[in-house]
Amino acid sequence: RKLAQRSERVKSVDLHPTEP
């Protein structure tokens, strides 16, 4: 599911926002 992959990416961004 694309939604699941997007959720994981959003979580990653939440863990380290504005970070390369």
Buried (B, 14 or more C-beta within 10 A) or exposed (E): EEEEEEEEEEEEEEEEEEEE
